Amino acid sequence: MVEGKTASPRLGQAMPAYAGAGRLPPTPYARYAMLTEREKTMKCRKITACLLALLMTCSAVASCTGGGTSDVTATGTDTGSATESATVVATDRATDTEHGSESESETAPIPAVKENVPTSGASVTFYHNENNSLFLTAEGLDAAVTEDAEVGTVLSLRAAGGSEHTLTLNYGEYVRAHGLEPATVGGTQYVILRFRVENGDAASLRLGTATEAGATSRPLAGAYDPTDAGWQSVLYAVGNFKWAGKPSDGDAFAGITLSLFRSAPAQGETVHLYSVTLTSDLPTALAALGYTDQLLGGGDTSGVVWNDPVRHVRLTAPDEDESVALWFDHITEKTLQTTVTPTDKAGYTVRLARNEIEDCQFFLAPATDRTFRLELSPMTNEAGKTLETSLLYTVYHDVAGERMPDAIPPVSAPIAVRGGQSQGFVVKVKSTAESEAGLYRAELKVFDEETGRQIKAAYVYAYVWDFTLSDKTEMRTAMQMLYWRIYRTYPEGTDTEKLAINYYEFLLDNRINAMALPFGVREERVWKYMDNPRVNSFWIPGVDEDRHAEYTASVYEILGRVEGRREKAFFYRVDEPTTPEMLNKLAKVAASIAPYYKEYHMVTPCYVNIDLSDGRDQIEFMKDYVDIWCHKMNAFTPRWLEFAKGAQYVQTAAQDKKYGEYADRIAAEVAGGDQSWTYFCFEPTAPYVNWMANGDGTEPIVSFWQCKLLGIQGVLFWGVNEWRDNMYDLYEPATNSWGDGILIYSGAPFGIDTPVSSLRLETIRDGIEDYQYLCMLEQAAGKQAVDELVRLVTTNVLVYTSDDDYLAAVRVLLGDRLEQALKG
């Protein structure tokens, strides 16, 4: 490998050696321990006799809205029933790898007790410290630091006489005394207690707030099992608190009070407190709860490292100019135009299968205004075989106050770049079904247009795995493209039939199906697309009622002439029903189709699930008319994650109880022959993945890994060319979103009769191809092999990676494992 190499080879130096037969080693990326199946529900045992309260104060103001006292109510396991309250989640699981299990401590006790000195203000721990009395005040409790053979030092709180038992921790001063910064209001969504109970008989946990004067709010109840001697955790989702005085997000918490209220304390009842964690990060909260199986790869992130052997191979141009920075990055990296600091990627290796498209980015950042001319040599292997390449440049858009990249037209002339800014470029590499496996290389040359001198140089590699993607694409797509919008961007007299074909086939080349075929479904010139293996879905438009019967019957006949056409075709007549009237319209439409088109396929995207007067809900009603279920990703949020900030649902908790959770209901329909799709628009919003221009560049790819995780077989998108008068204006005021409905741009301003791609469309195609890899791996090596890899990227719709290097590394692992599996 060339990792860590500092030498700068001159032009013409031989290709760097790859480990193992001219390629990367097959499995250097196993970052995570393999995952277990998590429990579908979190057990929260309701106990009533004993009460432990957590009280927090903010350094600016330390009370909830209400002038010092505030009632905050919740039931022990009803997480998220009040919008202005904290949410409580409890778990008695003992899967936390840091703490182990009780049985483990008996067989392998720690010989030397660990002093748990706090190392972060976000996680308070306790240890033998002669100054503890300066920070701790106990009332009705015997409080002392004791030694636990399993985890080390803990703070033990033993009930003494009286009815009120309180320990106050001067949190702010405690963490600052250790040189740490306390957690802030804006940086704290979750507070998690990690503890165990000794000699307990009944207990419950509550969360409240306190004013600086000491008045307390009504605490929020949670519950734990006092008969379980093992380590337990309780989480409070505190992000909904409305603090009196409206402290800023940067204001730190000042105090934390633990209170144990009892009418009749059990003799010797003790709570051993290991840690108090304050965080806004969901995976950190899950880890503190012991849900390591919901962390990527089970929580061990140490092994998956993106390790391109050529990232440190720097070439020196004949007239090297150090005032111009040149660097590479992944296609997922959205680099702002104001970014001028290079990454450590001096070269790049694109990895792809046969019959695939992949790309990478590079950037130029001059100190002063410059104009550059670019040359990319053929991408050639040692046998002289080549891969198709193209060179594109980035257009920057005004997005949410930033200059964000998206459109990528072809480079056809020298490019001017302002000093103190960067300019992005894309190298696109395309292999064919006949391409030879192995390593290819191209040389990038950058010239100063004014002087004609070559001032920069770099190698771009492509590694082709020894397997081929079929033209048949597993992930079904249906993305609306309005042909009339295309036509009006070109001069009058332009051949619109050619435009329709070029734009449709451009999407098809990227494994995306435009919702509508380029011509009417009854026109013979469009039938070739129906039979194209890359076409896996197309929409049957509606017609006027007086022509409906004849039209529907003739379409049914035409599609029946060739096997497979009817499976690709679908009806889409009602969009996002939210009322009984809209559902009745769906039933009427279905009744009008059924006599003329047997076993039709119907998609009806939904984002709500209303209850009906006959006792059914919307999903139960739609079962008679829909066989392509299409909801947004948030529909798959498991109910146990309701405490998570931003969690969104399609079903209510009551509907979950009556019918089962959405994911389980749809899985049952799929088992009966239906399909599960999802769709994107301006929703779902963060923390869910989406395809927005201001979202992270990894999200489109991750969305398709989530599809595989959730058994989703298709994706619908409402528009790829919803251009405004200025097609580069990505803002949609109606939804306060950026880039919704735009994935391609007209080629007219650039003098071409094909569309201009976008960074987002490139990553959507990459995600579709990753999904294809995963389907191939499942067929070759089984579902478990796929699940292990998918859960390196995402474990549910709220837990997923956004790390560009890491995602690229997992994809290398996927390609390597698939290649090995196919070779047997």
C-alpha positions in Angstrom: 0.0 0.0 0.0 1.0 3.6 -0.4 -0.7 4.7 2.8 1.6 7.2 4.6 3.9 7.6 1.6 5.3 11.1 1.4 7.4 11.0 -1.8 6.1 12.9 -4.8 6.7 10.8 -7.9 7.3 12.5 -11.2 5.0 12.1 -14.1 5.2 8.7 -15.8 6.1 6.8 -12.6 4.7 3.3 -12.6 1.3 2.5 -11.0 1.5 1.9 -7.2 1.3 -1.7 -6.2 -2.0 -2.9 -4.7 -1.9 -5.7 -2.1 -3.0 -9.0 -3.3 -3.1 -9.7 -7.0 -3.1 -6.0 -8.0 -6.0 -5.0 -5.8 -7.0 -4.1 -2.2 -7.0 -6.9 0.4 -10.5 -8.4 0.5 -11.5 -7.6 4.1 -9.5 -4.8 5.8 -12.7 -2.9 6.6 -14.4 -5.0 9.2 -15.1 -2.2 11.5 -17.9 -3.5 13.6 -18.9 -6.5 15.6 -21.7 -8.4 13.9 -25.2 -7.5 15.1 -27.9 -9.3 17.0 -31.6 -9.0 16.5 -32.9 -6.3 18.9 -35.9 -6.8 21.0 -38.9 -5.2 19.3 -40.1 -3.5 22.5 -38.4 -1.9 25.4 -39.6 -3.3 28.7 -40.5 -0.7 31.3 -41.9 -2.2 34.5 -44.3 0.1 36.4 -43.6 0.3 40.1 -45.3 2.5 42.6 -43.9 2.4 46.1 -40.6 4.3 45.7 -39.6 7.4 43.8 -36.2 8.7 42.5 -36.3 12.2 41.0 -33.8 13.9 38.8 -33.8 17.7 39.1 -31.8 20.0 36.8 -30.9 23.6 36.8 -29.7 25.8 34.0 -27.0 28.4 34.7 -29.0 31.1 33.1 -32.4 30.1 34.5 -33.2 26.7 36.0 -36.9 26.2 35.8 -39.5 25.2 33.3 -41.9 27.9 32.1 -44.4 28.6 34.8 -42.5 30.9 37.1 -40.8 28.3 39.2 -43.1 25.3 39.3 -44.3 23.4 36.3 -46.3 20.2 36.1 -44.8 17.7 33.7 -46.7 14.5 33.3 -46.2 11.3 31.5 -46.9 7.6 32.2 -44.1 5.2 32.7 -44.0 3.6 29.3 -46.0 6.2 27.2 -43.0 7.9 25.6 -43.9 11.1 24.0 -47.5 11.7 24.9 -47.0 15.4 25.7 -45.2 17.8 23.4 -43.9 20.1 26.1 -42.8 17.4 28.5 -39.7 15.2 28.9 -40.0 11.7 27.6 -39.0 8.8 29.7 -37.6 5.5 28.5 -36.4 2.7 30.8 -34.5 -0.5 30.1 -33.3 -3.4 32.2 -31.1 -4.7 29.5 -27.6 -5.7 30.4 -26.0 -5.8 27.0 -23.8 -2.8 27.4 -20.3 -4.0 26.5 -18.7 -1.5 28.8 -20.5 -2.8 31.9 -21.1 -6.5 30.9 -23.5 -8.6 32.9 -23.8 -9.7 36.5 -22.8 -13.3 35.7 -19.6 -12.0 34.0 -18.6 -10.1 37.1 -18.9 -13.3 39.2 -16.6 -15.3 36.9 -14.1 -12.6 36.0 -14.0 -9.9 38.7 -11.8 -6.9 38.1 -8.8 -7.3 40.3 -8.0 -3.6 40.7 -11.0 -1.2 41.2 -11.1 1.5 38.5 -11.4 5.1 39.7 -14.1 6.6 37.4 -12.7 10.1 37.1 -14.9 12.1 34.8 -13.3 12.7 31.4 -16.2 14.5 29.8 -18.8 17.0 31.0 -21.3 15.0 29.0 -20.9 12.0 31.3 -20.6 12.5 35.0 -18.9 9.7 37.0 -17.7 9.5 40.6 -14.5 8.5 42.4 -12.6 8.9 45.7 -12.0 12.6 45.9 -11.4 14.5 49.1 -13.2 17.5 47.6 -16.5 15.6 46.9 -18.1 17.4 49.8 -17.7 20.7 48.0 -19.9 19.4 45.2 -22.3 17.0 46.9 -25.0 17.8 49.5 -27.1 14.9 50.9 -30.4 15.1 52.8 -32.0 11.9 54.2 -29.3 9.8 52.5 -26.1 8.2 53.4 -24.0 9.2 50.3 -20.6 7.8 49.7 -18.3 6.7 46.9 -18.0 2.9 47.0 -16.2 0.3 45.0 -18.0 -1.9 42.6 -16.0 -4.9 41.4 -17.6 -4.8 38.0 -17.5 -1.1 36.9 -15.2 0.5 39.5 -16.1 3.5 41.7 -19.8 4.5 42.0 -21.8 6.9 44.1 -23.9 4.9 46.5 -27.1 6.5 47.9 -28.5 4.6 50.9 -31.9 5.6 52.3 -31.7 6.9 55.8 -34.5 8.2 58.1 -37.2 10.6 57.1 -39.5 10.8 54.0 -37.4 12.9 51.7 -34.0 11.8 50.5 -32.1 14.2 48.2 -28.6 14.5 46.8 -27.7 17.7 45.1 -24.7 17.7 42.7 -23.2 21.1 41.8 -22.8 19.8 38.3 -21.3 22.9 36.7 -18.5 23.4 39.3 -17.9 19.6 39.5 -17.1 19.2 35.8 -15.1 22.5 35.6 -13.0 21.4 38.6 -11.9 18.6 36.4 -11.0 20.9 33.5 -14.1 20.0 31.6 -16.9 21.9 30.0 -20.5 21.3 31.3 -23.2 20.3 29.0 -25.4 23.1 27.6 -29.1 23.5 27.1 -28.8 23.4 23.3 -26.5 20.4 23.5 -28.7 18.2 25.7 -31.6 16.3 24.3 -31.3 13.3 26.5 -30.3 12.6 30.2 -29.5 9.0 31.0 -29.0 7.5 34.5 -27.0 4.3 34.7 -27.4 2.6 38.1 -28.3 -0.5 40.0 -30.4 -1.1 43.0 -29.5 -3.1 46.2 -32.1 -4.4 48.7 -34.8 -2.7 46.7 -38.5 -3.7 46.8 -40.2 -1.1 44.5 -39.0 2.0 42.8 -39.8 4.5 40.0 -37.8 7.3 38.4 -39.0 10.8 37.9 -37.7 13.9 36.2 -38.4 17.5 37.2 -36.8 20.9 37.3 -35.9 23.3 40.0 -35.7 27.1 40.2 -32.6 28.8 41.6 -34.7 29.5 44.7 -35.3 25.7 45.1 -38.9 25.4 44.0 -39.5 22.2 42.2 -41.8 21.2 39.4 -44.0 18.1 39.4 -41.6 15.3 38.4 -42.0 13.1 35.3 -42.4 9.5 36.1 -40.4 6.7 34.7 -39.9 3.1 36.1 -37.3 0.5 36.7 -37.2 -2.9 38.3 -35.9 -2.8 41.9 -35.7 -6.6 42.1 -33.1 -6.7 39.3 -29.6 -6.4 40.8 -28.1 -5.8 37.4 -27.2 -2.4 35.8 -30.2 -0.6 34.4 -30.7 2.7 32.6 -33.4 5.3 32.4 -33.5 8.0 29.7 -35.3 11.3 29.8 -35.9 13.2 26.5 -35.5 16.7 27.9 -35.4 18.6 24.6 -39.0 19.6 24.9 -38.5 21.6 28.0 -39.4 25.3 27.8 -37.1 27.0 30.2 -38.2 30.1 32.0 -36.3 33.1 30.9 -35.5 31.4 27.6 -31.8 30.6 28.1 -29.7 30.4 25.0 -28.5 27.1 23.6 -25.0 27.9 24.9 -26.0 28.2 28.6 -24.7 25.4 30.7 -26.5 23.3 33.3 -25.5 24.3 36.8 -27.0 21.7 39.0 -28.4 18.1 39.1 -30.4 16.9 42.0 -31.2 13.2 42.7 -34.1 12.8 45.0 -35.4 9.6 46.6 -38.9 10.0 48.1 -40.3 7.2 50.2 -43.1 6.8 52.7 -41.5 3.7 54.2 -37.9 3.1 53.0 -36.8 -0.5 52.8 -34.1 -1.4 55.2 -30.7 -0.7 53.5 -32.2 0.1 50.2 -29.5 1.6 48.1 -29.1 3.1 44.6 -25.6 2.8 43.2 -25.2 5.5 40.6 -22.5 4.8 37.9 -23.1 7.7 35.5 -25.3 10.6 34.5 -25.0 11.2 30.7 -26.2 14.4 29.0 -26.2 14.3 25.2 -28.0 15.3 22.1 -26.6 12.4 20.1 -29.0 9.5 19.7 -26.4 6.8 19.3 -24.7 8.0 22.5 -28.0 7.8 24.2 -28.7 4.3 22.9 -25.2 3.2 24.0 -25.9 4.6 27.5 -29.1 2.6 27.6 -27.2 -0.5 26.7 -28.8 -0.8 23.2 -25.5 -1.6 21.5 -27.2 -3.7 18.9 -28.9 -0.5 17.6 -25.5 1.1 17.0 -23.8 0.8 13.7 -22.0 -2.6 13.7 -22.9 -3.1 17.4 -20.9 -0.1 18.5 -17.4 -1.0 17.5 -16.3 1.5 14.9 -12.6 1.0 15.1 -11.9 -1.2 12.1 -13.6 0.2 9.0 -11.2 2.7 7.5 -11.3 4.1 4.0 -7.8 3.3 2.8 -7.2 4.3 -0.8 -3.7 3.3 -1.7 -3.2 6.3 -3.9 -4.6 9.0 -1.6 -1.1 10.2 -0.7 0.5 9.8 -4.1 1.3 13.3 -5.2 2.6 14.1 -8.7 4.8 17.1 -9.5 3.8 18.9 -12.7 6.5 20.3 -15.0 5.7 23.9 -13.8 4.3 23.0 -10.4 2.5 26.0 -8.8 2.2 25.8 -5.0 -0.2 28.7 -4.9 -2.9 26.5 -6.4 -4.3 23.7 -4.2 -5.5 20.4 -5.8 -7.3 17.7 -3.9 -9.8 14.9 -4.4 -12.8 13.7 -2.5 -15.8 11.3 -2.7 -18.8 12.2 -4.8 -20.8 12.4 -1.6 -18.8 15.3 -0.2 -20.6 18.6 -0.6 -17.7 21.1 -0.6 -18.7 24.7 -0.3 -17.2 27.2 -2.8 -15.6 29.0 0.2 -13.6 25.9 1.1 -10.0 26.3 0.2 -8.2 23.9 2.6 -7.2 20.7 0.8 -8.0 17.2 2.1 -5.2 14.6 2.3 -6.5 12.9 -0.9 -3.9 13.7 -3.5 -5.2 10.9 -5.8 -8.3 8.8 -6.0 -9.4 5.3 -6.9 -12.9 4.9 -8.3 -14.3 1.4 -7.7 -17.0 -0.1 -9.8 -18.4 -3.3 -11.2 -18.8 -4.1 -14.9 -21.7 -2.3 -16.4 -21.7 0.5 -13.8 -21.1 4.2 -13.5 -19.1 5.7 -10.6 -17.4 9.0 -10.1 -15.2 11.1 -7.8 -14.6 14.8 -7.3 -11.5 17.0 -7.4 -11.0 20.7 -6.5 -8.8 23.6 -7.5 -8.3 26.5 -5.2 -6.0 29.3 -6.4 -4.7 32.1 -4.2 -5.5 34.6 -7.0 -7.9 34.8 -9.9 -7.0 32.1 -12.4 -8.3 30.4 -15.5 -7.6 26.7 -15.9 -7.6 24.3 -18.8 -8.0 20.6 -18.0 -7.0 17.4 -19.7 -7.8 13.9 -18.7 -6.0 11.1 -20.5 -7.8 7.8 -21.4 -8.5 5.5 -18.4 -6.3 2.6 -19.5 -5.2 -0.7 -18.0 -1.9 -2.4 -18.6 -3.3 -4.3 -21.6 -4.3 -1.0 -23.2 -8.0 -1.5 -22.6 -9.9 1.6 -21.7 -13.0 2.8 -19.7 -15.2 5.6 -20.8 -14.6 8.8 -18.8 -16.1 12.3 -18.8 -15.1 15.5 -17.1 -17.7 17.7 -15.5 -17.6 20.9 -13.4 -19.7 22.1 -10.5 -22.3 24.9 -10.6 -22.8 26.5 -7.2 -26.3 27.5 -6.0 -27.5 29.9 -3.3 -28.8 27.5 -0.7 -29.7 28.5 2.8 -27.1 31.2 2.9 -24.3 29.1 1.4 -22.9 28.5 -2.1 -23.7 24.8 -2.4 -22.8 22.5 -5.3 -25.3 20.6 -7.3 -25.5 20.9 -11.1 -22.6 19.4 -13.0 -22.4 20.3 -16.7 -19.6 19.0 -19.0 -16.3 20.8 -19.2 -16.1 22.2 -22.7 -13.9 25.3 -22.2 -11.3 26.7 -19.8 -12.8 27.4 -16.3 -12.2 30.7 -14.4 -11.9 30.5 -10.7 -11.7 33.4 -8.2 -8.8 33.6 -5.8 -9.7 32.5 -2.3 -12.4 30.2 -3.6 -12.5 26.6 -4.8 -14.0 25.1 -7.9 -15.2 21.5 -8.0 -15.0 19.0 -10.8 -16.3 15.5 -11.4 -14.5 12.6 -13.1 -17.2 10.1 -14.2 -16.1 6.6 -15.1 -18.3 4.1 -17.0 -17.6 0.5 -17.5 -19.4 -1.9 -19.9 -20.5 -5.5 -19.5 -17.3 -6.5 -21.4 -14.8 -4.4 -19.5 -11.8 -6.2 -18.1 -11.6 -6.5 -14.3 -8.6 -4.9 -12.6 -6.9 -1.6 -12.3 -7.0 1.3 -14.8 -5.3 4.7 -14.6 -5.8 8.2 -16.1 -3.7 11.2 -15.7 -5.2 14.6 -14.9 -3.3 17.7 -16.2 -4.1 21.2 -15.1 -2.8 24.1 -17.3 -2.7 27.8 -16.6 -4.7 29.2 -19.6 -2.8 32.4 -19.7 0.7 31.0 -19.8 0.0 27.5 -21.2 2.1 25.9 -18.5 1.1 22.7 -16.8 0.9 23.6 -13.1 -0.8 20.6 -11.6 -1.0 16.8 -12.1 -2.6 13.8 -10.5 -3.5 10.2 -11.1 -7.1 9.0 -11.1 -7.5 5.2 -10.9 -10.4 2.9 -11.5 -10.6 -0.6 -10.1 -13.2 -2.9 -11.8 -14.4 -5.8 -9.7 -14.8 -9.1 -11.4 -18.6 -9.2 -11.6 -21.2 -7.6 -13.7 -24.4 -5.6 -12.9 -27.3 -6.8 -15.0 -29.3 -4.3 -17.0 -32.3 -5.4 -15.0 -32.4 -3.1 -12.0 -33.7 -4.5 -8.7 -34.8 -1.2 -7.2 -38.0 0.0 -8.9 -38.2 3.7 -9.4 -40.9 6.1 -10.7 -39.8 9.7 -10.9 -41.9 12.3 -12.6 -40.3 14.2 -15.5 -42.4 16.8 -17.1 -41.6 16.8 -20.8 -43.2 20.1 -21.6 -40.9 21.8 -19.1 -37.9 20.4 -21.1 -39.3 21.7 -24.4 -39.8 25.2 -23.3 -36.2 25.7 -22.3 -35.0 25.1 -25.9 -35.4 27.4 -28.9 -38.5 27.1 -31.0 -38.1 24.5 -33.7 -36.0 22.1 -31.6 -36.8 18.4 -32.2 -39.0 17.7 -29.2 -39.2 14.0 -30.0 -35.4 13.7 -29.8 -35.4 15.7 -26.6 -38.0 13.4 -25.0 -35.9 10.3 -25.9 -32.6 11.8 -24.8 -33.9 12.9 -21.4 -35.7 9.6 -20.8 -32.7 7.5 -21.8 -30.4 9.7 -19.7 -32.4 8.7 -16.6 -32.4 5.1 -17.8 -28.6 5.1 -18.1 -28.6 6.1 -14.5 -31.0 3.2 -13.6 -33.8 5.6 -13.0 -37.3 5.2 -14.5 -39.2 8.3 -15.5 -42.7 7.9 -14.3 -44.2 8.5 -17.7 -42.8 7.0 -20.9 -41.6 9.5 -23.5 -44.8 8.9 -25.6 -48.3 7.5 -25.0 -48.5 3.9 -23.8 -50.5 2.9 -26.9 -47.9 4.3 -29.3 -45.8 1.6 -31.0 -42.6 3.7 -30.8 -42.7 3.5 -27.0 -43.1 -0.3 -26.7 -39.4 -0.9 -27.0 -39.0 0.8 -23.6 -41.6 -1.4 -22.0 -39.5 -4.4 -23.0 -36.1 -2.8 -22.0 -34.7 -4.7 -18.9 -33.7 -1.3 -17.4 -37.3 -0.2 -17.4 -39.0 -1.8 -14.4 -41.9 0.6 -13.9 -44.1 3.0 -15.9 -47.3 4.9 -15.2 -50.6 4.4 -17.1 -52.0 7.9 -17.4 -55.8 8.5 -17.1 -58.1 9.8 -19.8 -61.5 11.5 -19.9 -64.3 9.4 -18.5 -66.0 9.0 -21.9 -62.9 7.3 -23.3 -62.0 5.4 -20.1 -63.4 2.0 -20.9 -62.0 1.7 -24.4 -58.7 3.2 -23.4 -58.2 0.9 -20.4 -59.1 -2.2 -22.2 -56.8 -1.5 -25.1 -53.9 -0.7 -22.8 -54.5 -4.0 -21.0 -54.4 -5.8 -24.4 -51.2 -4.1 -25.6 -49.4 -4.8 -22.3 -50.4 -8.4 -22.5 -48.7 -9.0 -25.8 -45.3 -9.4 -24.2 -44.7 -11.1 -20.9 -43.6 -8.8 -18.1 -45.1 -5.6 -19.3 -48.1 -5.7 -17.0 -45.9 -6.3 -14.0 -44.1 -3.0 -14.8 -47.2 -0.9 -15.3 -49.1 0.8 -12.5 -52.0 3.2 -11.9 -51.5 6.3 -9.8 -54.8 8.2 -9.6 -55.1 9.5 -6.0 -52.3 11.2 -4.3 -51.8 11.4 -0.5 -55.4 10.8 0.7 -56.1 12.5 4.0 -59.9 12.4 4.2 -62.7 9.8 3.8 -63.7 11.6 0.6 -60.3 11.0 -0.9 -60.4 7.4 0.1 -63.8 7.0 -1.5 -62.4 8.4 -4.7 -59.7 5.8 -4.6 -62.4 3.1 -4.3 -64.3 4.6 -7.2 -61.2 4.8 -9.4 -60.3 1.1 -8.6 -63.9 0.1 -9.4 -63.7 1.8 -12.8 -60.4 0.1 -13.7 -61.2 -3.5 -12.5 -63.7 -4.5 -15.3 -61.2 -3.7 -18.1 -57.8 -4.4 -16.5 -57.5 -7.5 -14.4 -55.0 -7.7 -11.5 -54.0 -4.0 -11.9 -51.3 -2.5 -9.8 -52.1 0.7 -7.9 -49.9 3.0 -5.9 -51.3 5.7 -3.6 -48.6 7.6 -1.6 -49.7 8.4 1.9 -48.3 10.3 4.8 -51.1 10.0 7.3 -53.3 7.1 8.5 -56.8 8.4 9.5 -59.3 6.5 11.5 -62.7 5.9 9.8 -66.2 5.8 11.2 -66.6 2.1 10.4 -63.9 1.2 12.9 -61.2 0.7 10.4 -58.2 2.8 9.7 -56.9 4.1 6.3 -54.5 1.2 5.8 -57.2 -1.4 6.4 -59.5 0.4 3.9 -56.8 0.7 1.2 -56.0 -3.1 1.3 -58.9 -3.7 -1.1 -57.5 -1.2 -3.7 -53.8 -0.8 -3.3 -51.0 -3.3 -3.8 -48.0 -0.9 -3.9 -47.8 0.6 -0.4 -45.9 3.9 -0.5 -45.2 5.8 2.6 -42.4 8.2 3.6 -39.4 6.7 5.5 -40.7 8.0 8.9 -43.5 5.5 8.7 -40.9 2.9 9.6 -39.9 4.6 12.8 -40.2 1.9 15.5 -42.4 3.0 18.4 -39.7 2.3 21.0 -37.7 5.2 19.5 -40.5 7.7 20.2 -38.3 9.4 22.7 -35.8 10.4 19.9 -35.7 14.0 18.9 -37.6 14.6 15.7 -39.2 11.2 15.6 -42.2 11.2 13.2 -44.9 8.6 12.7 -47.7 7.8 10.3 -49.6 5.7 12.8 -50.7 6.7 16.3 -49.7 4.7 19.3 -53.4 3.5 19.6 -53.3 2.3 16.0 -50.1 0.4 16.7 -51.8 -1.3 19.6 -54.8 -2.2 17.6 -53.3 -3.3 14.3 -49.5 -3.6 14.9 -46.8 -1.2 13.9 -46.6 0.0 10.3 -43.5 -2.0 9.4 -45.1 -5.2 10.5 -48.4 -4.6 8.8 -46.7 -3.8 5.5 -44.4 -6.8 5.8 -47.5 -9.0 6.1 -48.9 -7.4 2.9 -45.7 -8.0 1.1 -45.7 -11.6 2.2 -49.1 -11.8 0.5 -47.8 -10.5 -2.8 -47.9 -6.7 -2.5 -44.9 -4.4 -2.8 -43.5 -1.8 -0.3 -42.3 1.5 -1.8 -41.3 4.8 -0.2 -41.3 8.3 -1.5 -39.4 11.5 -0.9 -40.4 15.2 -1.2 -39.6 18.0 1.2 -40.4 15.5 3.9 -39.4 13.6 5.9 -37.3 16.3 7.5 -34.2 15.7 9.7 -33.3 13.5 11.5 -34.4 11.3 8.5 -32.5 11.0 5.3 -33.7 12.9 2.2 -32.5 14.1 -1.1 -32.4 17.9 -0.4 -29.7 20.2 -1.9 -28.8 21.3 1.6 -28.7 17.8 3.1 -25.7 15.7 3.6 -24.3 14.2 0.4 -24.4 10.7 1.9 -28.1 10.7 2.4 -29.3 9.6 -1.0 -27.0 6.6 -0.9 -28.0 5.7 2.7 -31.6 5.9 1.7 -31.2 2.9 -0.5 -29.4 0.9 2.2 -32.3 1.7 4.5 -34.6 0.4 1.7 -32.8 -2.9 1.9 -32.9 -2.9 5.7 -36.7 -2.4 5.6 -37.6 -4.6 2.7 -38.6 -1.6 0.5 -38.6 -2.5 -3.2 -39.3 0.8 -4.9 -39.0 4.6 -4.7 -41.3 7.3 -6.0 -40.2 10.9 -6.5 -42.6 13.6 -7.5 -40.4 15.6 -9.8 -36.9 15.7 -11.3 -37.4 18.9 -13.4 -39.7 21.2 -11.5 -37.7 24.2 -12.6 -38.6 27.8 -12.0 -37.9 30.7 -14.3 -34.3 30.4 -13.1 -33.7 26.7 -13.1 -30.8 27.1 -10.7 -33.0 28.6 -8.1 -33.5 25.6 -5.7 -35.6 27.3 -3.1 -39.2 26.2 -2.8 -41.0 28.8 -0.6 -44.2 26.7 -0.2 -42.3 24.1 1.8 -39.2 26.1 2.8 -37.0 23.5 1.2 -34.1 23.4 -1.2 -33.9 21.3 -4.3 -37.2 19.5 -3.8 -38.4 18.3 -7.2 -35.1 19.1 -9.0 -32.5 16.4 -9.8 -31.6 17.4 -13.3 -31.1 20.6 -15.3 -31.8 21.6 -18.9 -28.9 21.2 -21.2 -30.1 24.1 -23.3 -27.9 26.8 -21.7 -24.9 24.6 -22.5 -25.9 23.9 -26.1 -26.6 20.2 -25.5 -29.8 18.3 -26.2 -29.3 16.1 -23.1 -29.9 17.0 -19.4 -27.2 18.2 -17.0 -26.8 15.9 -14.1 -26.5 16.8 -10.4 -24.4 15.6 -7.5 -27.6 14.4 -6.0 -28.6 12.4 -9.0 -25.2 10.8 -9.1 -25.5 9.6 -5.5 -29.0 8.4 -6.1 -27.8 6.2 -8.9 -24.9 5.1 -6.6 -27.5 4.1 -4.0 -29.5 2.2 -6.5 -26.4 0.3 -7.6 -25.4 -0.4 -4.0 -28.9 -1.9 -3.6 -28.2 -4.0 -6.6 -24.9 -5.2 -5.0 -26.8 -6.1 -1.9 -29.4 -8.1 -3.8 -26.7 -10.0 -5.6 -24.9 -10.7 -2.4 -28.1 -12.0 -0.8 -28.6 -14.4 -3.7 -24.9 -15.5 -3.5 -24.3 -15.6 0.2 -27.6 -15.4 2.0 -29.5 -12.8 3.9 -27.3 -12.8 7.0 -24.3 -11.7 4.9 -26.3 -8.7 3.7 -27.7 -7.9 7.1 -24.2 -7.7 8.6 -23.2 -5.1 6.0 -26.4 -3.1 5.9 -26.2 -2.7 9.7 -22.8 -1.2 9.3 -24.5 1.7 7.5 -27.9 1.9 9.2 -29.8 0.0 11.9 -33.1 1.9 11.7 -34.4 5.1 10.0 -32.9 7.3 12.7 -29.5 5.6 13.1 -27.2 5.8 10.1 -23.8 7.0 9.0 -23.1 10.4 7.5 -19.3 9.8 7.3 -18.1 10.0 3.7 -14.9 8.0 4.2 -16.6 5.4 6.3 -19.5 4.9 3.8 -16.9 4.5 1.0 -15.1 1.9 3.0 -18.2 -0.1 3.7 -18.9 -0.1 -0.1 -15.4 -1.4 -0.7 -16.2 -4.2 1.8 -19.4 -4.9 0.0 -17.8 -5.1 -3.4 -15.0 -7.3 -2.1 -17.4 -9.7 -0.4 -19.7 -9.9 -3.4 -16.7 -10.7 -5.7 -15.6 -13.4 -3.3 -19.1 -14.9 -3.0 -19.6 -15.0 -6.7 -16.3 -16.8 -7.2 -17.4 -19.4 -4.6 
